[in-house]
């Protein structure tokens, strides 16, 4: 694990396999204990920090906050919250879903995930 917070920034050229070449791809590798700052989650999702703050204000993301401070610069986000932010962004940008629709879609996706876990624990698929 390299980098702060368990993050690795990687870039490779798909044609030559060399790092940071023309047409480089980049990504972030997160382990399960990684936490992201507001700036890091915004960068990882390719959105402005204001968009992440809006998702938090609407209750779509839940940052892990220190006990005494509730300021955005003190927020920390899990990998799961990053996944939710990316899903919200894709719903809005790709499908034109408004924020209320995003909230409903995320709620339904959570419900599906919970139901699948229940079925699995009962010996189903």
N, CA, C and O atoms as a GROMACS GRO file, in nm:
protein
  500
    1UNK      N    1   0.085  -0.116   0.000
    1UNK     CA    2   0.000   0.000   0.000
    1UNK      C    3   0.089   0.122   0.000
    1UNK      O    4   0.166   0.141   0.094
    2UNK      N    5   0.080   0.205  -0.104
    2UNK     CA    6   0.158   0.326  -0.104
    2UNK      C    7   0.067   0.445  -0.105
    2UNK      O    8  -0.050   0.436  -0.141
    3UNK      N    9   0.121   0.556  -0.065
    3UNK     CA   10   0.043   0.679  -0.064
    3UNK      C   11  -0.035   0.693   0.064
    3UNK      O   12  -0.062   0.596   0.134
    4UNK      N   13  -0.072   0.816   0.093
    4UNK     CA   14  -0.148   0.846   0.212
    4UNK      C   15  -0.288   0.788   0.200
    4UNK      O   16  -0.344   0.784   0.091
    5UNK      N   17  -0.345   0.742   0.310
    5UNK     CA   18  -0.480   0.687   0.316
    5UNK      C   19  -0.496   0.560   0.234
    5UNK      O   20  -0.609   0.523   0.199
    6UNK      N   21  -0.387   0.491   0.202
    6UNK     CA   22  -0.398   0.366   0.127
    6UNK      C   23  -0.432   0.387  -0.019
    6UNK      O   24  -0.484   0.296  -0.084
    7UNK      N   25  -0.405   0.505  -0.072
    7UNK     CA   26  -0.438   0.534  -0.211
    7UNK      C   27  -0.314   0.520  -0.297
    7UNK      O   28  -0.206   0.563  -0.257
    8UNK      N   29  -0.328   0.462  -0.412
    8UNK     CA   30  -0.222   0.456  -0.511
    8UNK      C   31  -0.273   0.524  -0.636
    8UNK      O   32  -0.381   0.490  -0.685
    9UNK      N   33  -0.198   0.618  -0.688
    9UNK     CA   34  -0.233   0.677  -0.817
    9UNK      C   35  -0.153   0.602  -0.921
    9UNK      O   36  -0.031   0.592  -0.911
   10UNK      N   37  -0.222   0.548  -1.020
   10UNK     CA   38  -0.155   0.469  -1.122
   10UNK      C   39  -0.187   0.525  -1.259
   10UNK      O   40  -0.301   0.563  -1.285
   11UNK      N   41  -0.088   0.530  -1.344
   11UNK     CA   42  -0.109   0.569  -1.483
   11UNK      C   43  -0.030   0.476  -1.571
   11UNK      O   44   0.088   0.452  -1.545
   12UNK      N   45  -0.092   0.424  -1.676
   12UNK     CA   46  -0.019   0.341  -1.771
   12UNK      C   47  -0.065   0.373  -1.911
   12UNK      O   48  -0.180   0.410  -1.933
   13UNK      N   49   0.025   0.357  -2.004
   13UNK     CA   50  -0.006   0.373  -2.145
   13UNK      C   51  -0.054   0.238  -2.195
   13UNK      O   52   0.023   0.142  -2.194
   14UNK      N   53  -0.182   0.227  -2.241
   14UNK     CA   54  -0.233   0.097  -2.281
   14UNK      C   55  -0.158   0.035  -2.397
   14UNK      O   56  -0.155  -0.088  -2.410
   15UNK      N   57  -0.095   0.116  -2.483
   15UNK     CA   58  -0.024   0.061  -2.598
   15UNK      C   59   0.113   0.008  -2.560
   15UNK      O   60   0.151  -0.102  -2.601
   16UNK      N   61   0.188   0.084  -2.482
   16UNK     CA   62   0.323   0.042  -2.450
   16UNK      C   63   0.336  -0.016  -2.310
   16UNK      O   64   0.435  -0.082  -2.279
   17UNK      N   65   0.235   0.008  -2.225
   17UNK     CA   66   0.243  -0.040  -2.088
   17UNK      C   67   0.330   0.049  -2.001
   17UNK      O   68   0.348   0.020  -1.883
   18UNK      N   69   0.385   0.157  -2.058
   18UNK     CA   70   0.471   0.244  -1.980
   18UNK      C   71   0.387   0.344  -1.902
   18UNK      O   72   0.279   0.384  -1.944
   19UNK      N   73   0.439   0.382  -1.787
   19UNK     CA   74   0.368   0.475  -1.701
   19UNK      C   75   0.366   0.614  -1.762
   19UNK      O   76   0.465   0.659  -1.819
   20UNK      N   77   0.252   0.682  -1.748
   20UNK     CA   78   0.235   0.822  -1.784
   20UNK      C   79   0.267   0.853  -1.930
   20UNK      O   80   0.309   0.965  -1.960
   21UNK      N   81   0.250   0.759  -2.021
   21UNK     CA   82   0.272   0.780  -2.164
   21UNK      C   83   0.150   0.842  -2.228
   21UNK      O   84   0.052   0.871  -2.160
   22UNK      N   85   0.156   0.863  -2.359
   22UNK     CA   86   0.040   0.917  -2.431
   22UNK      C   87  -0.081   0.824  -2.414
   22UNK      O   88  -0.066   0.702  -2.416
   23UNK      N   89  -0.198   0.882  -2.399
   23UNK     CA   90  -0.319   0.803  -2.382
   23UNK      C   91  -0.323   0.733  -2.248
   23UNK      O   92  -0.386   0.628  -2.235
   24UNK      N   93  -0.255   0.788  -2.146
   24UNK     CA   94  -0.243   0.724  -2.016
   24UNK      C   95  -0.379   0.711  -1.948
   24UNK      O   96  -0.463   0.801  -1.957
   25UNK      N   97  -0.399   0.599  -1.883
   25UNK     CA   98  -0.516   0.575  -1.800
   25UNK      C   99  -0.475   0.598  -1.656
   25UNK      O  100  -0.362   0.568  -1.619
   26UNK      N  101  -0.564   0.650  -1.576
   26UNK     CA  102  -0.530   0.667  -1.436
   26UNK      C  103  -0.642   0.611  -1.351
   26UNK      O  104  -0.757   0.603  -1.395
   27UNK      N  105  -0.607   0.572  -1.230
   27UNK     CA  106  -0.705   0.516  -1.139
   27UNK      C  107  -0.657   0.527  -0.997
   27UNK      O  108  -0.542   0.562  -0.971
   28UNK      N  109  -0.746   0.497  -0.906
   28UNK     CA  110  -0.714   0.500  -0.764
   28UNK      C  111  -0.749   0.365  -0.708
   28UNK      O  112  -0.858   0.313  -0.730
   29UNK      N  113  -0.656   0.306  -0.635
   29UNK     CA  114  -0.679   0.179  -0.569
   29UNK      C  115  -0.708   0.207  -0.422
   29UNK      O  116  -0.631   0.274  -0.354
   30UNK      N  117  -0.820   0.153  -0.375
   30UNK     CA  118  -0.859   0.173  -0.236
   30UNK      C  119  -0.863   0.039  -0.164
   30UNK      O  120  -0.912  -0.059  -0.219
   31UNK      N  121  -0.813   0.036  -0.043
   31UNK     CA  122  -0.835  -0.084   0.036
   31UNK      C  123  -0.958  -0.057   0.124
   31UNK      O  124  -1.010   0.054   0.125
   32UNK      N  125  -1.003  -0.158   0.196
   32UNK     CA  126  -1.129  -0.145   0.269
   32UNK      C  127  -1.124  -0.042   0.380
   32UNK      O  128  -1.228   0.012   0.419
   33UNK      N  129  -1.005  -0.012   0.432
   33UNK     CA  130  -0.995   0.083   0.541
   33UNK      C  131  -0.962   0.224   0.494
   33UNK      O  132  -0.945   0.314   0.576
   34UNK      N  133  -0.954   0.245   0.365
   34UNK     CA  134  -0.919   0.377   0.312
   34UNK      C  135  -1.029   0.477   0.343
   34UNK      O  136  -1.148   0.445   0.339
   35UNK      N  137  -0.986   0.597   0.374
   35UNK     CA  138  -1.079   0.707   0.388
   35UNK      C  139  -1.030   0.820   0.300
   35UNK      O  140  -0.910   0.842   0.284
   36UNK      N  141  -1.125   0.891   0.242
   36UNK     CA  142  -1.095   0.998   0.149
   36UNK      C  143  -1.140   1.132   0.206
   36UNK      O  144  -1.244   1.140   0.270
   37UNK      N  145  -1.062   1.234   0.183
   37UNK     CA  146  -1.102   1.369   0.219
   37UNK      C  147  -1.202   1.419   0.114
   37UNK      O  148  -1.225   1.353   0.013
   38UNK      N  149  -1.260   1.534   0.139
   38UNK     CA  150  -1.352   1.593   0.043
   38UNK      C  151  -1.283   1.615  -0.091
   38UNK      O  152  -1.342   1.586  -0.196
   39UNK      N  153  -1.162   1.665  -0.090
   39UNK     CA  154  -1.088   1.688  -0.213
   39UNK      C  155  -1.057   1.558  -0.285
   39UNK      O  156  -1.070   1.549  -0.407
   40UNK      N  157  -1.017   1.455  -0.210
   40UNK     CA  158  -0.984   1.326  -0.270
   40UNK      C  159  -1.106   1.259  -0.333
   40UNK      O  160  -1.096   1.204  -0.443
   41UNK      N  161  -1.220   1.262  -0.264
   41UNK     CA  162  -1.339   1.197  -0.321
   41UNK      C  163  -1.388   1.275  -0.443
   41UNK      O  164  -1.435   1.215  -0.540
   42UNK      N  165  -1.376   1.407  -0.440
   42UNK     CA  166  -1.414   1.488  -0.556
   42UNK      C  167  -1.326   1.454  -0.676
   42UNK      O  168  -1.375   1.438  -0.788
   43UNK      N  169  -1.197   1.443  -0.652
   43UNK     CA  170  -1.103   1.408  -0.758
   43UNK      C  171  -1.131   1.267  -0.811
   43UNK      O  172  -1.132   1.245  -0.932
   44UNK      N  173  -1.154   1.172  -0.722
   44UNK     CA  174  -1.179   1.034  -0.761
   44UNK      C  175  -1.306   1.021  -0.843
   44UNK      O  176  -1.315   0.935  -0.931
   45UNK      N  177  -1.404   1.106  -0.816
   45UNK     CA  178  -1.532   1.102  -0.889
   45UNK      C  179  -1.536   1.200  -1.006
   45UNK      O  180  -1.634   1.205  -1.080
   46UNK      N  181  -1.429   1.277  -1.023
   46UNK     CA  182  -1.421   1.378  -1.131
   46UNK      C  183  -1.534   1.479  -1.124
   46UNK      O  184  -1.595   1.512  -1.225
   47UNK      N  185  -1.560   1.527  -1.002
   47UNK     CA  186  -1.663   1.630  -0.981
   47UNK      C  187  -1.605   1.740  -0.893
   47UNK      O  188  -1.501   1.723  -0.830
   48UNK      N  189  -1.673   1.852  -0.890
   48UNK     CA  190  -1.635   1.962  -0.803
   48UNK      C  191  -1.671   1.928  -0.658
   48UNK      O  192  -1.762   1.848  -0.633
   49UNK      N  193  -1.600   1.986  -0.563
   49UNK     CA  194  -1.629   1.959  -0.422
   49UNK      C  195  -1.771   2.002  -0.386
   49UNK      O  196  -1.834   1.942  -0.299
   50UNK      N  197  -1.822   2.104  -0.452
   50UNK     CA  198  -1.958   2.150  -0.427
   50UNK      C  199  -2.062   2.043  -0.454
   50UNK      O  200  -2.165   2.038  -0.386
   51UNK      N  201  -2.037   1.958  -0.552
   51UNK     CA  202  -2.130   1.849  -0.583
   51UNK      C  203  -2.133   1.748  -0.468
   51UNK      O  204  -2.240   1.700  -0.430
   52UNK      N  205  -2.018   1.715  -0.413
   52UNK     CA  206  -2.012   1.622  -0.299
   52UNK      C  207  -2.081   1.683  -0.179
   52UNK      O  208  -2.154   1.614  -0.108
   53UNK      N  209  -2.059   1.813  -0.154
   53UNK     CA  210  -2.126   1.881  -0.043
   53UNK      C  211  -2.277   1.877  -0.062
   53UNK      O  212  -2.351   1.857   0.035
   54UNK      N  213  -2.324   1.896  -0.186
   54UNK     CA  214  -2.468   1.890  -0.215
   54UNK      C  215  -2.523   1.750  -0.185
   54UNK      O  216  -2.632   1.738  -0.129
   55UNK      N  217  -2.449   1.645  -0.221
   55UNK     CA  218  -2.494   1.509  -0.193
   55UNK      C  219  -2.500   1.484  -0.042
   55UNK      O  220  -2.591   1.416   0.005
   56UNK      N  221  -2.406   1.539   0.033
   56UNK     CA  222  -2.409   1.525   0.179
   56UNK      C  223  -2.528   1.602   0.235
   56UNK      O  224  -2.600   1.550   0.320
   57UNK      N  225  -2.549   1.725   0.188
   57UNK     CA  226  -2.662   1.807   0.236
   57UNK      C  227  -2.796   1.739   0.210
   57UNK      O  228  -2.890   1.753   0.289
   58UNK      N  229  -2.806   1.665   0.100
   58UNK     CA  230  -2.929   1.595   0.066
   58UNK      C  231  -2.941   1.460   0.135
   58UNK      O  232  -3.043   1.392   0.122
   59UNK      N  233  -2.839   1.420   0.209
   59UNK     CA  234  -2.843   1.293   0.281
   59UNK      C  235  -2.808   1.172   0.196
   59UNK      O  236  -2.829   1.059   0.238
   60UNK      N  237  -2.754   1.196   0.077
   60UNK     CA  238  -2.718   1.085  -0.011
   60UNK      C  239  -2.582   1.026   0.021
   60UNK      O  240  -2.556   0.910  -0.008
   61UNK      N  241  -2.496   1.106   0.081
   61UNK     CA  242  -2.366   1.060   0.130
   61UNK      C  243  -2.356   1.090   0.277
   61UNK      O  244  -2.408   1.191   0.326
   62UNK      N  245  -2.289   1.002   0.349
   62UNK     CA  246  -2.272   1.019   0.493
   62UNK      C  247  -2.123   1.016   0.526
   62UNK      O  248  -2.065   0.908   0.536
   63UNK      N  249  -2.061   1.133   0.542
   63UNK     CA  250  -1.919   1.132   0.576
   63UNK      C  251  -1.898   1.085   0.719
   63UNK      O  252  -1.984   1.100   0.806
   64UNK      N  253  -1.781   1.028   0.740
   64UNK     CA  254  -1.739   0.995   0.876
   64UNK      C  255  -1.677   1.123   0.930
   64UNK      O  256  -1.573   1.167   0.881
   65UNK      N  257  -1.740   1.181   1.032
   65UNK     CA  258  -1.694   1.310   1.082
   65UNK      C  259  -1.633   1.297   1.220
   65UNK      O  260  -1.676   1.214   1.301
   66UNK      N  261  -1.532   1.380   1.248
   66UNK     CA  262  -1.483   1.385   1.385
   66UNK      C  263  -1.596   1.428   1.478
   66UNK      O  264  -1.690   1.495   1.434
   67UNK      N  265  -1.589   1.392   1.603
   67UNK     CA  266  -1.699   1.414   1.696
   67UNK      C  267  -1.733   1.561   1.717
   67UNK      O  268  -1.850   1.594   1.737
   68UNK      N  269  -1.636   1.651   1.714
   68UNK     CA  270  -1.664   1.791   1.746
   68UNK      C  271  -1.678   1.881   1.624
   68UNK      O  272  -1.739   1.987   1.634
   69UNK      N  273  -1.624   1.842   1.510
   69UNK     CA  274  -1.622   1.930   1.394
   69UNK      C  275  -1.710   1.874   1.282
   69UNK      O  276  -1.699   1.758   1.245
   70UNK      N  277  -1.798   1.960   1.230
   70UNK     CA  278  -1.886   1.919   1.121
   70UNK      C  279  -1.861   2.003   0.996
   70UNK      O  280  -1.953   2.025   0.917
   71UNK      N  281  -1.739   2.049   0.978
   71UNK     CA  282  -1.704   2.129   0.862
   71UNK      C  283  -1.658   2.038   0.748
   71UNK      O  284  -1.593   1.937   0.773
   72UNK      N  285  -1.692   2.073   0.624
   72UNK     CA  286  -1.655   1.988   0.510
   72UNK      C  287  -1.507   1.952   0.503
   72UNK      O  288  -1.474   1.841   0.461
   73UNK      N  289  -1.418   2.040   0.543
   73UNK     CA  290  -1.275   2.008   0.535
   73UNK      C  291  -1.236   1.899   0.633
   73UNK      O  292  -1.126   1.844   0.622
   74UNK      N  293  -1.321   1.866   0.729
   74UNK     CA  294  -1.293   1.759   0.826
   74UNK      C  295  -1.363   1.628   0.791
   74UNK      O  296  -1.341   1.527   0.857
   75UNK      N  297  -1.446   1.630   0.687
   75UNK     CA  298  -1.518   1.509   0.648
   75UNK      C  299  -1.422   1.405   0.593
   75UNK      O  300  -1.321   1.437   0.530
   76UNK      N  301  -1.456   1.279   0.618
   76UNK     CA  302  -1.382   1.166   0.560
   76UNK      C  303  -1.487   1.070   0.503
   76UNK      O  304  -1.592   1.049   0.563
   77UNK      N  305  -1.456   1.013   0.388
   77UNK     CA  306  -1.550   0.927   0.317
   77UNK      C  307  -1.489   0.789   0.296
   77UNK      O  308  -1.369   0.777   0.268
   78UNK      N  309  -1.571   0.687   0.310
   78UNK     CA  310  -1.527   0.550   0.287
   78UNK      C  311  -1.533   0.519   0.137
   78UNK      O  312  -1.588   0.596   0.058
   79UNK      N  313  -1.475   0.407   0.100
   79UNK     CA  314  -1.484   0.361  -0.038
   79UNK      C  315  -1.628   0.340  -0.081
   79UNK      O  316  -1.662   0.364  -0.197
   80UNK      N  317  -1.712   0.294   0.010
   80UNK     CA  318  -1.855   0.274  -0.019
   80UNK      C  319  -1.921   0.408  -0.053
   80UNK      O  320  -2.003   0.414  -0.145
   81UNK      N  321  -1.887   0.513   0.020
   81UNK     CA  322  -1.944   0.645  -0.008
   81UNK      C  323  -1.897   0.697  -0.144
   81UNK      O  324  -1.971   0.765  -0.214
   82UNK      N  325  -1.771   0.664  -0.180
   82UNK     CA  326  -1.722   0.703  -0.311
   82UNK      C  327  -1.802   0.633  -0.421
   82UNK      O  328  -1.836   0.693  -0.522
   83UNK      N  329  -1.833   0.504  -0.400
   83UNK     CA  330  -1.913   0.430  -0.496
   83UNK      C  331  -2.051   0.494  -0.512
   83UNK      O  332  -2.102   0.507  -0.624
   84UNK      N  333  -2.112   0.535  -0.400
   84UNK     CA  334  -2.243   0.602  -0.405
   84UNK      C  335  -2.235   0.734  -0.480
   84UNK      O  336  -2.324   0.767  -0.559
   85UNK      N  337  -2.129   0.810  -0.455
   85UNK     CA  338  -2.112   0.939  -0.523
   85UNK      C  339  -2.097   0.919  -0.674
   85UNK      O  340  -2.154   0.994  -0.752
   86UNK      N  341  -2.021   0.818  -0.714
   86UNK     CA  342  -2.005   0.790  -0.857
   86UNK      C  343  -2.136   0.746  -0.920
   86UNK      O  344  -2.167   0.786  -1.032
   87UNK      N  345  -2.212   0.664  -0.849
   87UNK     CA  346  -2.342   0.620  -0.900
   87UNK      C  347  -2.435   0.740  -0.916
   87UNK      O  348  -2.503   0.752  -1.018
   88UNK      N  349  -2.438   0.827  -0.816
   88UNK     CA  350  -2.522   0.948  -0.823
   88UNK      C  351  -2.483   1.035  -0.941
   88UNK      O  352  -2.568   1.084  -1.015
   89UNK      N  353  -2.353   1.053  -0.959
   89UNK     CA  354  -2.304   1.136  -1.069
   89UNK      C  355  -2.344   1.076  -1.204
   89UNK      O  356  -2.387   1.148  -1.294
   90UNK      N  357  -2.329   0.944  -1.218
   90UNK     CA  358  -2.365   0.878  -1.344
   90UNK      C  359  -2.515   0.887  -1.371
   90UNK      O  360  -2.556   0.910  -1.485
   91UNK      N  361  -2.597   0.870  -1.268
   91UNK     CA  362  -2.742   0.880  -1.286
   91UNK      C  363  -2.779   1.019  -1.337
   91UNK      O  364  -2.864   1.034  -1.425
   92UNK      N  365  -2.714   1.120  -1.281
   92UNK     CA  366  -2.746   1.256  -1.323
   92UNK      C  367  -2.689   1.289  -1.461
   92UNK      O  368  -2.759   1.344  -1.546
   93UNK      N  369  -2.563   1.257  -1.484
   93UNK     CA  370  -2.500   1.298  -1.610
   93UNK      C  371  -2.541   1.210  -1.727
   93UNK      O  372  -2.565   1.262  -1.836
   94UNK      N  373  -2.548   1.079  -1.708
   94UNK     CA  374  -2.579   0.988  -1.818
   94UNK      C  375  -2.728   0.975  -1.846
   94UNK      O  376  -2.769   0.965  -1.961
   95UNK      N  377  -2.808   0.975  -1.740
   95UNK     CA  378  -2.951   0.952  -1.758
   95UNK      C  379  -3.038   1.075  -1.735
   95UNK      O  380  -3.159   1.071  -1.759
   96UNK      N  381  -2.979   1.184  -1.689
   96UNK     CA  382  -3.055   1.306  -1.667
   96UNK      C  383  -3.149   1.299  -1.549
   96UNK      O  384  -3.248   1.373  -1.545
   97UNK      N  385  -3.120   1.212  -1.453
   97UNK     CA  386  -3.206   1.196  -1.335
   97UNK      C  387  -3.182   1.314  -1.240
   97UNK      O  388  -3.067   1.351  -1.215
   98UNK      N  389  -3.291   1.373  -1.187
   98UNK     CA  390  -3.274   1.483  -1.092
   98UNK      C  391  -3.234   1.427  -0.956
   98UNK      O  392  -3.232   1.306  -0.936
   99UNK      N  393  -3.201   1.516  -0.862
   99UNK     CA  394  -3.149   1.474  -0.732
   99UNK      C  395  -3.249   1.389  -0.654
   99UNK      O  396  -3.209   1.295  -0.584
  100UNK      N  397  -3.378   1.420  -0.664
  100UNK     CA  398  -3.479   1.338  -0.596
  100UNK      C  399  -3.482   1.196  -0.655
  100UNK      O  400  -3.497   1.098  -0.582
  101UNK      N  401  -3.468   1.187  -0.785
  101UNK     CA  402  -3.463   1.057  -0.852
  101UNK      C  403  -3.339   0.979  -0.814
  101UNK      O  404  -3.343   0.857  -0.797
  102UNK      N  405  -3.227   1.049  -0.800
  102UNK     CA  406  -3.102   0.986  -0.756
  102UNK      C  407  -3.120   0.928  -0.617
  102UNK      O  408  -3.078   0.816  -0.589
  103UNK      N  409  -3.183   1.005  -0.528
  103UNK     CA  410  -3.206   0.959  -0.392
  103UNK      C  411  -3.290   0.831  -0.393
  103UNK      O  412  -3.259   0.735  -0.322
  104UNK      N  413  -3.397   0.829  -0.472
  104UNK     CA  414  -3.482   0.712  -0.482
  104UNK      C  415  -3.406   0.592  -0.539
  104UNK      O  416  -3.416   0.481  -0.488
  105UNK      N  417  -3.329   0.616  -0.645
  105UNK     CA  418  -3.252   0.507  -0.706
  105UNK      C  419  -3.151   0.448  -0.608
  105UNK      O  420  -3.138   0.326  -0.599
  106UNK      N  421  -3.080   0.533  -0.535
  106UNK     CA  422  -2.983   0.483  -0.437
  106UNK      C  423  -3.051   0.404  -0.326
  106UNK      O  424  -2.999   0.302  -0.280
  107UNK      N  425  -3.168   0.452  -0.282
  107UNK     CA  426  -3.244   0.380  -0.180
  107UNK      C  427  -3.285   0.242  -0.231
  107UNK      O  428  -3.273   0.144  -0.158
  108UNK      N  429  -3.333   0.235  -0.353
  108UNK     CA  430  -3.375   0.106  -0.410
  108UNK      C  431  -3.255   0.013  -0.431
  108UNK      O  432  -3.266  -0.108  -0.408
  109UNK      N  433  -3.143   0.068  -0.474
  109UNK     CA  434  -3.022  -0.014  -0.489
  109UNK      C  435  -2.976  -0.070  -0.354
  109UNK      O  436  -2.934  -0.185  -0.345
  110UNK      N  437  -2.986   0.012  -0.248
  110UNK     CA  438  -2.952  -0.036  -0.113
  110UNK      C  439  -3.045  -0.148  -0.070
  110UNK      O  440  -3.003  -0.248  -0.012
  111UNK      N  441  -3.173  -0.130  -0.100
  111UNK     CA  442  -3.273  -0.232  -0.064
  111UNK      C  443  -3.244  -0.364  -0.137
  111UNK      O  444  -3.252  -0.471  -0.077
  112UNK      N  445  -3.212  -0.355  -0.264
  112UNK     CA  446  -3.178  -0.476  -0.342
  112UNK      C  447  -3.058  -0.546  -0.280
  112UNK      O  448  -3.058  -0.668  -0.264
  113UNK      N  449  -2.956  -0.469  -0.245
  113UNK     CA  450  -2.835  -0.526  -0.184
  113UNK      C  451  -2.869  -0.595  -0.052
  113UNK      O  452  -2.818  -0.704  -0.024
  114UNK      N  453  -2.953  -0.532   0.030
  114UNK     CA  454  -2.993  -0.593   0.158
  114UNK      C  455  -3.073  -0.721   0.136
  114UNK      O  456  -3.052  -0.820   0.207
  115UNK      N  457  -3.163  -0.721   0.039
  115UNK     CA  458  -3.242  -0.841   0.011
  115UNK      C  459  -3.154  -0.954  -0.041
  115UNK      O  460  -3.175  -1.070  -0.004
  116UNK      N  461  -3.058  -0.922  -0.124
  116UNK     CA  462  -2.965  -1.025  -0.173
  116UNK      C  463  -2.885  -1.085  -0.057
  116UNK      O  464  -2.863  -1.206  -0.054
  117UNK      N  465  -2.843  -1.002   0.036
  117UNK     CA  466  -2.767  -1.051   0.152
  117UNK      C  467  -2.855  -1.142   0.238
  117UNK      O  468  -2.807  -1.243   0.290
  118UNK      N  469  -2.984  -1.107   0.253
  118UNK     CA  470  -3.076  -1.191   0.329
  118UNK      C  471  -3.095  -1.326   0.262
  118UNK      O  472  -3.093  -1.430   0.328
  119UNK      N  473  -3.115  -1.324   0.131
  119UNK     CA  474  -3.134  -1.450   0.056
  119UNK      C  475  -3.009  -1.536   0.069
  119UNK      O  476  -3.018  -1.657   0.090
  120UNK      N  477  -2.894  -1.475   0.056
  120UNK     CA  478  -2.769  -1.550   0.067
  120UNK      C  479  -2.752  -1.611   0.207
  120UNK      O  480  -2.708  -1.725   0.221
  121UNK      N  481  -2.788  -1.536   0.310
  121UNK     CA  482  -2.776  -1.588   0.447
  121UNK      C  483  -2.876  -1.700   0.477
  121UNK      O  484  -2.856  -1.779   0.569
  122UNK      N  485  -2.983  -1.706   0.398
  122UNK     CA  486  -3.084  -1.812   0.415
  122UNK      C  487  -3.050  -1.935   0.332
  122UNK      O  488  -3.126  -2.032   0.329
  123UNK      N  489  -2.935  -1.931   0.264
  123UNK     CA  490  -2.892  -2.047   0.186
  123UNK      C  491  -2.936  -2.041   0.042
  123UNK      O  492  -2.924  -2.140  -0.030
  124UNK      N  493  -2.985  -1.927  -0.002
  124UNK     CA  494  -3.027  -1.913  -0.142
  124UNK      C  495  -2.906  -1.886  -0.230
  124UNK      O  496  -2.792  -1.911  -0.191
  125UNK      N  497  -2.933  -1.835  -0.346
  125UNK     CA  498  -2.830  -1.807  -0.447
  125UNK      C  499  -2.719  -1.735  -0.386
  125UNK      O  500  -2.622  -1.702  -0.454
   0.00000   0.00000   0.00000
